[in-house]
Amino acid sequence: MIERVDLSLVYPENKLYLDYVTGAASAVSLFSHSPGQFAQALAKRRTVDYPRATISNLLYKYNAGIDASDASLANITALKDRSTFCVIGGQQVGFLGGPVYTTYKIVTTIRLAASLEERLGVKVVPMFWLADEDHDFTEINHAYVAKDDGEVGKISFDWEGRGRQIADLPINDEIRNAYTSYLQALLASPYNTQIEDIFAPKPEEDYTTWHARLFAQIFSRWGLIIVTPSVLRAPGRAFFCAALERCAEIRAALTEAAVKVRAAGYSPVLSPERAGVLYVIDDAGRRVRVSDSLSHLHMVTEHPERYSTDVALRPLLADTLLPVIASVLGPGEIAYQAMLKPLYHLFSLPQPIIFPRESFTVITRAEADLIARFVTSASALLSDEFSSTEAKRALAPLDLQKGFANTREAITADLAPLFPLVEALDPGLVRSCEGTRLAALRALAQLEDRALRANLAKRGLSLRALQQLRNTILPRGRLQERVFPLPYFINRHGPRFVERLVAMAELDNTHHRMLTWEDDD
């Protein structure tokens, strides 16, 4: 069963994203194409001379090294043909795949590539950019798990190499212990052993290679191509040089973008003074911002493998080298892309279609039934305005609800005449009178709470069950997809979770969808 939820309920803070998915001109104007102009985007790419053979050979070598499927290797070979294009998504290398929205992003990428291949009559392959050049270690060093008591626990690991790019992270004892701890913390299910079979690292792997192989393996049947920044650095030499030479123009383009974003009614998320730069790997292995661009021109020519892009230039590097028709992005990433249109013009590159990833909350049939028994809805549980007290009260008999409501009003009404009387005797007594009123209301609230709990128990329900339900749907006060990693979902719904998700995906990025998952067979 699928329940569609308005995106404004789950992403109320992201106005630009909400306007973009609904086609508002103010948001769409910030991009080169509106969301459905795939034919126009394809036409633009037909005129670009991509280094197809070089990129295909590099991708083939890397993906063969992570045991990619024959379908993936065939898709890589197809990239040599000028009639082959791609849809790309990307994410940092989160522990155990990171929050499951990464999986949803890949699912959207796969579905969109298949859809465009049919609609446009060209070969379209799915790609996933594994962003291991990032150095924000705290973004990727943990995973969340549901505990026996319904609360949400966190398992993390440390690394003495903080500040270096994640590509340098080995599978150390910290990671092995965190991996083992996560598996042990998973609730007992028929799928515990299968999860270990799927996710266990191999002895010879580093952290990035482990996760690259995981994604390649999990999405093998759909021919997913894994891309890492290191694969593209050598062929990206010319782009790196241009980025260093044109740093003033890049800053001007981002300043122009910031003005346009503000004029459209949104807040710029990139600083023109800080964004649009390269990073260099220094002698200590740390990733450092390039401050004096021109002084690096010689080194970047000789050693492009030591350079990487920031969040503003990363999409342009990809679109310089890869025939990308569409990029699948999350809500926050769309806000970044809204500032890149002038940069694409500066580099004479066609900006791809920006396609929002699909968004899901997944519950079991038992949880859906429990929601119904609480006489509420999944949408209500997703809301920040949800109140467990109101949920308890809604289940109480009407006469009980009215009785407590009337009594609350009566306490205030009955005490009201006393206020002027005691004030006339001693103004200080007004505070005591107000304290008496509040104490009476607190005592009444405690009685009401006990009565409402007793009513729940009479119905075979409990407040704890309601809280556990809320923690499943909105763990740590955030969307489920932004907290739990893929192993959590496979543990709950079976090893065919991804396969079935791909089959039911609708490319509906105008709603958040509540999926009631039937038992796996």
C-alpha positions as CSV (number, residue, x, y, z in Angstrom):
1,M,0.0,0.0,0.0
2,I,1.2,3.5,-0.9
3,E,0.2,6.7,0.8
4,R,1.3,9.9,-0.9
5,V,2.4,12.7,1.4
6,D,2.8,16.3,0.4
7,L,6.5,17.2,0.3
8,S,5.9,20.4,2.2
9,L,5.1,18.3,5.2
10,V,8.5,16.6,5.2
11,Y,10.7,19.3,3.8
12,P,9.0,22.5,5.0
13,E,12.3,24.3,5.3
14,N,13.4,23.9,1.7
15,K,11.4,26.4,-0.3
16,L,13.5,26.3,-3.5
17,Y,13.2,22.5,-3.7
18,L,9.4,22.6,-3.1
19,D,9.0,25.2,-5.8
20,Y,11.2,23.3,-8.2
21,V,9.3,20.0,-8.0
22,T,6.0,21.9,-8.5
23,G,7.4,23.7,-11.5
24,A,7.3,27.2,-10.1
25,A,8.9,29.6,-12.6
26,S,10.9,31.4,-9.8
27,A,12.8,28.1,-9.1
28,V,12.9,26.6,-12.6
29,S,14.4,29.8,-14.1
30,L,17.6,29.2,-12.1
31,F,18.4,26.1,-14.2
32,S,19.2,25.6,-17.8
33,H,16.2,23.2,-18.4
34,S,12.9,22.6,-16.7
35,P,12.5,19.1,-15.2
36,G,10.9,17.5,-18.2
37,Q,13.0,18.9,-21.1
38,F,15.0,15.7,-21.7
39,A,14.9,15.9,-25.5
40,Q,16.4,19.4,-25.4
41,A,19.1,18.2,-23.0
42,L,19.9,15.2,-25.3
43,A,20.3,17.5,-28.3
44,K,22.8,19.7,-26.4
45,R,24.9,16.7,-25.5
46,R,25.1,15.4,-29.1
47,T,27.2,18.5,-29.9
48,V,29.8,17.8,-27.1
49,D,33.0,15.9,-27.9
50,Y,33.4,13.8,-24.7
51,P,36.7,11.8,-24.2
52,R,34.6,8.6,-24.4
53,A,37.2,6.0,-25.2
54,T,39.5,7.3,-22.4
55,I,36.7,7.5,-19.8
56,S,35.3,4.1,-20.8
57,N,38.7,2.4,-20.5
58,L,39.3,3.9,-17.0
59,L,35.8,3.1,-15.8
60,Y,36.1,-0.5,-17.1
61,K,39.4,-1.1,-15.2
62,Y,38.0,0.3,-12.0
63,N,34.7,-1.5,-12.1
64,A,36.3,-4.8,-13.1
65,G,38.4,-4.4,-10.0
66,I,35.4,-4.2,-7.7
67,D,33.8,-7.3,-9.3
68,A,31.2,-5.3,-11.3
69,S,28.6,-7.4,-13.2
70,D,28.7,-8.2,-16.9
71,A,25.8,-5.8,-17.3
72,S,27.8,-2.9,-15.7
73,L,30.9,-3.7,-17.8
74,A,28.7,-3.8,-21.0
75,N,27.2,-0.4,-20.1
76,I,30.8,1.0,-19.6
77,T,31.8,-0.3,-23.0
78,A,28.7,1.2,-24.6
79,L,29.9,4.7,-23.4
80,K,32.4,4.6,-26.3
81,D,29.5,5.0,-28.7
82,R,28.4,8.6,-29.3
83,S,24.7,7.5,-29.0
84,T,25.2,6.4,-25.4
85,F,24.4,8.8,-22.5
86,C,24.0,8.6,-18.8
87,V,22.0,9.5,-15.7
88,I,24.1,10.1,-12.6
89,G,23.6,10.3,-8.9
90,G,26.2,10.7,-6.2
91,Q,26.9,10.7,-2.5
92,Q,29.6,10.6,0.1
93,V,30.9,7.2,1.2
94,G,28.7,6.8,4.3
95,F,29.3,3.8,6.7
96,L,27.3,0.8,5.5
97,G,26.1,2.8,2.5
98,G,25.1,5.8,4.6
99,P,21.4,6.8,5.2
100,V,19.1,4.9,2.9
101,Y,18.3,8.0,0.9
102,T,21.5,7.1,-0.9
103,T,19.9,3.8,-2.0
104,Y,16.7,5.8,-3.0
105,K,18.9,8.1,-5.1
106,I,20.4,5.1,-6.9
107,V,17.0,3.5,-7.4
108,T,15.8,6.8,-9.0
109,T,18.9,6.9,-11.2
110,I,18.3,3.4,-12.5
111,R,14.6,4.0,-13.1
112,L,15.2,7.3,-14.9
113,A,17.9,5.9,-17.1
114,A,15.6,3.1,-18.2
115,S,12.7,5.5,-18.8
116,L,14.9,7.9,-20.9
117,E,16.3,5.1,-22.9
118,E,12.7,4.1,-23.9
119,R,11.5,7.7,-24.4
120,L,14.5,9.1,-26.3
121,G,15.5,6.0,-28.3
122,V,19.2,6.1,-27.2
123,K,21.2,4.0,-24.8
124,V,21.1,5.6,-21.4
125,V,23.2,4.0,-18.5
126,P,23.0,4.6,-14.8
127,M,26.0,5.9,-12.9
128,F,26.8,6.5,-9.3
129,W,29.5,9.0,-8.2
130,L,31.1,7.8,-5.0
131,A,32.4,11.0,-3.5
132,D,35.5,9.7,-1.6
133,E,37.5,12.9,-2.1
134,D,35.6,14.6,0.7
135,H,37.4,15.1,4.0
136,D,34.5,15.7,6.4
137,F,35.0,12.5,8.4
138,T,32.2,13.1,10.8
139,E,29.7,12.9,7.9
140,I,30.5,9.3,7.2
141,N,31.8,7.6,10.3
142,H,28.6,6.4,11.9
143,A,25.3,4.5,11.4
144,Y,22.1,4.4,13.3
145,V,20.3,1.3,14.5
146,A,17.0,0.6,16.2
147,K,17.4,-0.7,19.8
148,D,15.3,-3.3,21.7
149,D,13.5,-0.6,23.6
150,G,12.4,1.2,20.4
151,E,15.0,4.0,20.8
152,V,17.7,4.8,18.2
153,G,21.3,4.0,18.9
154,K,24.5,5.3,17.1
155,I,27.5,3.2,16.2
156,S,30.6,5.1,15.1
157,F,34.3,4.7,14.5
158,D,37.4,7.0,14.6
159,W,40.4,7.6,12.4
160,E,43.7,9.1,13.3
161,G,43.9,10.5,9.7
162,R,41.0,13.0,10.1
163,G,41.5,15.8,7.6
164,R,42.6,13.5,4.8
165,Q,40.3,12.5,2.0
166,I,38.1,9.5,2.7
167,A,39.8,7.7,-0.2
168,D,42.8,7.2,2.1
169,L,40.8,5.6,4.9
170,P,41.8,1.9,5.5
171,I,39.6,-0.7,7.0
172,N,41.1,-0.4,10.5
173,D,40.2,-2.1,13.7
174,E,37.8,0.8,14.6
175,I,35.8,0.1,11.4
176,R,35.9,-3.7,11.9
177,N,34.6,-3.3,15.5
178,A,31.9,-0.8,14.4
179,Y,30.8,-3.2,11.6
180,T,30.6,-6.1,14.1
181,S,28.8,-3.9,16.7
182,Y,26.2,-2.9,14.1
183,L,25.4,-6.4,13.1
184,Q,25.2,-7.5,16.7
185,A,22.9,-4.5,17.5
186,L,20.4,-5.4,14.7
187,L,17.2,-6.8,16.0
188,A,16.8,-10.6,15.6
189,S,15.3,-11.5,12.2
190,P,15.4,-14.3,9.6
191,Y,17.8,-12.2,7.6
192,N,20.7,-11.5,10.0
193,T,23.0,-14.0,8.4
194,Q,22.2,-12.8,4.9
195,I,23.1,-9.2,5.9
196,E,26.5,-10.3,7.0
197,D,27.0,-12.2,3.7
198,I,26.1,-9.0,1.7
199,F,27.9,-6.3,3.7
200,A,31.1,-8.0,5.1
201,P,34.3,-6.2,3.9
202,K,37.0,-8.3,2.3
203,P,40.5,-8.4,3.8
204,E,42.2,-6.7,0.9
205,E,39.7,-3.8,0.6
206,D,40.0,-0.2,1.8
207,Y,37.0,1.7,3.0
208,T,36.0,3.2,-0.4
209,T,36.6,0.0,-2.3
210,W,34.4,-1.9,0.2
211,H,31.5,0.4,-0.4
212,A,32.1,0.7,-4.1
213,R,31.9,-3.1,-4.3
214,L,28.8,-3.1,-2.1
215,F,26.9,-0.8,-4.5
216,A,28.1,-2.6,-7.6
217,Q,27.0,-5.9,-6.1
218,I,23.6,-4.7,-4.8
219,F,22.7,-3.0,-8.1
220,S,24.5,-5.5,-10.4
221,R,21.5,-6.6,-12.3
222,W,20.7,-3.1,-13.4
223,G,24.2,-2.4,-14.8
224,L,25.1,0.4,-12.4
225,I,28.5,2.0,-13.1
226,I,30.5,3.2,-10.1
227,V,32.6,6.4,-10.6
228,T,35.1,7.7,-8.1
229,P,36.9,11.0,-8.4
230,S,40.3,9.3,-8.7
231,V,39.2,7.7,-11.9
232,L,38.6,11.1,-13.5
233,R,41.5,13.1,-12.2
234,A,43.9,12.4,-15.1
235,P,41.4,13.1,-17.9
236,G,40.3,16.1,-15.8
237,R,43.6,17.9,-16.1
238,A,42.4,20.4,-18.6
239,F,39.4,21.3,-16.5
240,F,41.6,21.7,-13.4
241,C,43.9,24.1,-15.3
242,A,40.9,26.1,-16.5
243,A,39.5,26.3,-13.0
244,L,42.8,27.7,-11.7
245,E,43.2,30.1,-14.5
246,R,39.6,31.4,-14.3
247,C,39.2,31.7,-10.6
248,A,38.2,35.4,-10.8
249,E,35.6,34.6,-13.5
250,I,34.3,31.8,-11.3
251,R,33.8,34.1,-8.4
252,A,32.1,36.6,-10.6
253,A,29.8,33.9,-12.0
254,L,28.8,32.7,-8.5
255,T,28.2,36.3,-7.4
256,E,25.9,36.7,-10.3
257,A,24.1,33.4,-9.3
258,A,23.7,34.6,-5.7
259,V,22.0,37.8,-7.0
260,K,19.6,35.8,-9.2
261,V,18.8,33.4,-6.4
262,R,18.0,36.2,-4.0
263,A,15.9,38.0,-6.7
264,A,13.9,34.8,-7.1
265,G,13.1,34.8,-3.4
266,Y,15.6,32.2,-2.1
267,S,18.8,32.2,0.0
268,P,22.1,31.4,-1.7
269,V,23.7,28.3,-0.2
270,L,27.2,28.9,-1.7
271,S,29.4,31.8,-0.8
272,P,31.0,33.3,-4.0
273,E,34.0,34.2,-1.9
274,R,34.6,30.6,-0.7
275,A,33.1,28.3,-3.4
276,G,34.4,27.4,-6.8
277,V,37.9,26.3,-5.8
278,L,40.1,23.3,-6.1
279,Y,41.7,21.3,-3.3
280,V,45.2,19.9,-3.3
281,I,46.5,16.9,-1.4
282,D,49.5,18.2,0.5
283,D,52.6,16.3,1.5
284,A,51.0,15.1,4.7
285,G,48.1,13.6,2.7
286,R,45.6,16.3,3.9
287,R,43.1,17.9,1.5
288,V,43.8,21.7,1.5
289,R,42.0,24.5,-0.3
290,V,44.0,26.1,-3.1
291,S,44.5,29.7,-2.2
292,D,46.9,31.0,-4.8
293,S,45.5,29.5,-8.0
294,L,48.1,30.4,-10.6
295,S,51.0,29.1,-8.5
296,H,49.4,25.6,-8.9
297,L,49.2,25.5,-12.7
298,H,52.5,23.7,-13.1
299,M,51.8,21.1,-10.4
300,V,48.3,20.4,-11.7
301,T,49.6,19.7,-15.1
302,E,52.2,17.3,-13.8
303,H,50.1,15.7,-11.0
304,P,46.4,16.0,-11.6
305,E,45.9,13.1,-9.3
306,R,46.6,15.4,-6.3
307,Y,43.7,17.7,-7.1
308,S,40.0,17.6,-6.5
309,T,37.0,19.9,-6.8
310,D,34.7,21.5,-4.3
311,V,30.9,21.2,-4.2
312,A,30.5,23.9,-6.9
313,L,33.0,22.5,-9.4
314,R,32.4,18.8,-8.9
315,P,29.3,18.7,-11.2
316,L,31.1,20.6,-13.9
317,L,34.1,18.2,-13.8
318,A,31.6,15.3,-14.2
319,D,29.7,17.0,-17.0
320,T,33.0,17.9,-18.8
321,L,33.9,14.2,-19.1
322,L,30.6,12.3,-19.0
323,P,27.6,12.6,-21.3
324,V,25.1,13.3,-18.5
325,I,21.6,13.9,-19.5
326,A,20.2,14.2,-16.0
327,S,21.6,14.4,-12.4
328,V,19.5,12.8,-9.6
329,L,19.8,15.0,-6.6
330,G,18.4,15.4,-3.1
331,P,16.6,18.6,-1.8
332,G,19.8,20.2,-0.4
333,E,21.8,19.4,-3.5
334,I,19.2,21.1,-5.7
335,A,19.8,24.3,-3.8
336,Y,23.5,24.1,-4.7
337,Q,22.8,23.4,-8.3
338,A,20.5,26.5,-8.5
339,M,23.7,28.6,-8.3
340,L,25.7,26.8,-11.1
341,K,23.9,27.9,-14.2
342,P,26.3,30.8,-14.8
343,L,29.3,28.5,-14.2
344,Y,28.0,26.1,-17.0
345,H,27.8,29.1,-19.3
346,L,31.3,30.2,-18.3
347,F,32.7,26.7,-19.2
348,S,30.5,26.4,-22.3
349,L,29.0,23.2,-20.8
350,P,25.4,22.1,-21.1
351,Q,23.8,21.8,-17.6
352,P,22.0,18.5,-17.2
353,I,18.4,18.1,-16.2
354,I,18.1,18.3,-12.4
355,F,15.9,15.4,-11.3
356,P,14.9,15.2,-7.7
357,R,15.3,11.7,-6.1
358,E,12.4,9.8,-4.8
359,S,11.6,9.9,-1.1
360,F,10.2,7.1,1.0
361,T,9.2,6.1,4.5
362,V,8.8,2.3,4.8
363,I,6.7,0.5,7.4
364,T,5.5,-3.0,8.0
365,R,1.9,-4.2,7.7
366,A,1.9,-4.6,11.5
367,E,2.9,-1.0,12.0
368,A,0.3,0.2,9.5
369,D,-2.3,-1.7,11.5
370,L,-1.1,-0.2,14.7
371,I,-1.3,3.3,13.2
372,A,-4.9,2.6,12.3
373,R,-5.6,1.3,15.8
374,F,-4.3,4.6,17.2
375,V,-6.8,6.4,14.9
376,T,-4.1,8.4,13.3
377,S,-2.2,8.4,10.0
378,A,1.4,8.0,8.8
379,S,1.2,11.6,7.6
380,A,0.3,12.8,11.1
381,L,3.2,10.9,12.6
382,L,5.6,12.6,10.2
383,S,4.4,16.0,11.3
384,D,6.4,18.1,13.7
385,E,3.0,19.1,15.2
386,F,2.2,15.5,16.2
387,S,1.3,15.2,19.9
388,S,1.2,11.9,21.7
389,T,-1.2,13.4,24.3
390,E,-3.6,14.4,21.5
391,A,-3.3,10.9,20.0
392,K,-4.2,9.4,23.4
393,R,-7.0,11.8,23.9
394,A,-8.5,11.0,20.4
395,L,-9.0,7.4,21.5
396,A,-10.8,8.3,24.7
397,P,-14.6,8.1,24.9
398,L,-16.2,11.4,24.0
399,D,-17.8,11.9,27.4
400,L,-14.4,11.4,29.1
401,Q,-12.8,14.0,26.7
402,K,-15.6,16.4,27.4
403,G,-15.4,15.7,31.2
404,F,-11.7,16.7,31.4
405,A,-12.1,19.7,29.1
406,N,-15.1,21.0,31.1
407,T,-13.2,20.5,34.4
408,R,-10.2,22.4,33.1
409,E,-12.5,25.3,32.2
410,A,-14.4,25.1,35.5
411,I,-11.2,25.3,37.6
412,T,-10.2,28.5,35.9
413,A,-13.8,29.9,36.0
414,D,-14.3,28.9,39.7
415,L,-11.1,30.5,40.8
416,A,-11.5,33.7,38.8
417,P,-13.7,35.5,41.4
418,L,-11.1,34.9,44.1
419,F,-8.4,36.9,42.3
420,P,-9.8,40.4,42.9
421,L,-10.9,39.5,46.5
422,V,-7.4,38.3,47.6
423,E,-5.7,41.1,45.7
424,A,-7.8,43.6,47.7
425,L,-6.5,42.1,51.0
426,D,-2.9,41.6,49.9
427,P,-1.6,42.0,46.3
428,G,1.0,39.3,47.0
429,L,-1.8,36.7,47.4
430,V,-2.5,37.0,43.6
431,R,0.6,34.9,42.9
432,S,-0.6,32.3,45.5
433,C,-4.0,32.2,43.8
434,E,-2.4,31.7,40.4
435,G,-0.2,28.9,41.9
436,T,-3.3,27.2,43.3
437,R,-5.0,27.3,39.8
438,L,-1.9,25.9,38.1
439,A,-1.5,23.2,40.8
440,A,-5.1,22.1,40.3
441,L,-4.6,22.0,36.5
442,R,-1.4,19.9,36.9
443,A,-3.2,17.5,39.2
444,L,-6.0,17.2,36.7
445,A,-3.5,16.7,33.9
446,Q,-1.9,13.8,35.8
447,L,-5.3,12.3,36.4
448,E,-6.2,12.7,32.7
449,D,-2.9,11.1,31.7
450,R,-3.6,8.1,33.9
451,A,-7.1,7.8,32.6
452,L,-5.9,8.0,28.9
453,R,-3.3,5.4,29.6
454,A,-5.9,3.2,31.2
455,N,-8.1,3.6,28.1
456,L,-5.1,2.7,25.9
457,A,-4.5,-0.5,28.0
458,K,-8.1,-1.4,27.7
459,R,-7.7,-1.3,23.9
460,G,-4.5,-3.4,24.0
461,L,-2.4,-0.3,23.3
462,S,0.3,1.6,25.1
463,L,2.1,4.9,25.0
464,R,5.4,3.0,24.6
465,A,4.1,1.3,21.5
466,L,3.1,4.7,20.1
467,Q,6.6,6.1,20.8
468,Q,8.3,3.1,19.2
469,L,6.1,3.7,16.2
470,R,7.1,7.3,16.0
471,N,10.8,6.4,16.4
472,T,10.4,4.1,13.4
473,I,8.8,6.7,11.2
474,L,10.6,9.7,12.5
475,P,13.8,8.5,14.3
476,R,15.7,11.2,16.2
477,G,13.1,13.6,14.9
478,R,14.2,13.2,11.3
479,L,12.9,11.4,8.2
480,Q,13.6,7.7,8.4
481,E,15.5,7.8,5.1
482,R,18.0,10.3,6.6
483,V,18.9,8.1,9.6
484,F,18.8,4.4,9.0
485,P,21.2,2.6,6.5
486,L,20.3,-0.1,4.1
487,P,21.1,-3.1,6.4
488,Y,18.4,-1.9,8.8
489,F,15.8,-2.2,6.0
490,I,17.0,-5.5,4.7
491,N,16.9,-6.8,8.2
492,R,13.2,-5.7,8.5
493,H,12.0,-6.4,5.0
494,G,14.2,-9.1,3.5
495,P,17.1,-9.3,1.0
496,R,14.8,-8.5,-1.9
497,F,14.2,-5.0,-0.5
498,V,16.2,-3.2,-3.2
499,E,14.8,-5.4,-6.0
500,R,11.2,-4.8,-5.0
501,L,11.9,-1.1,-4.5
502,V,13.2,-0.7,-8.0
503,A,10.1,-2.5,-9.3
504,M,7.7,-0.3,-7.5
505,A,9.4,3.0,-8.1
506,E,7.3,5.4,-10.1
507,L,9.6,8.3,-10.7
508,D,7.2,10.3,-8.6
509,N,9.3,13.0,-7.1
510,T,6.4,15.3,-6.4
511,H,5.4,13.4,-3.2
512,H,7.0,11.7,-0.3
513,R,5.6,8.1,-0.2
514,M,4.7,6.0,2.8
515,L,5.2,2.4,1.7
516,T,3.5,-0.4,3.7
517,W,5.8,-3.3,3.0
518,E,4.2,-6.7,2.7
519,D,6.2,-9.7,3.9
520,D,8.9,-10.9,1.6
521,D,8.4,-14.2,0.0
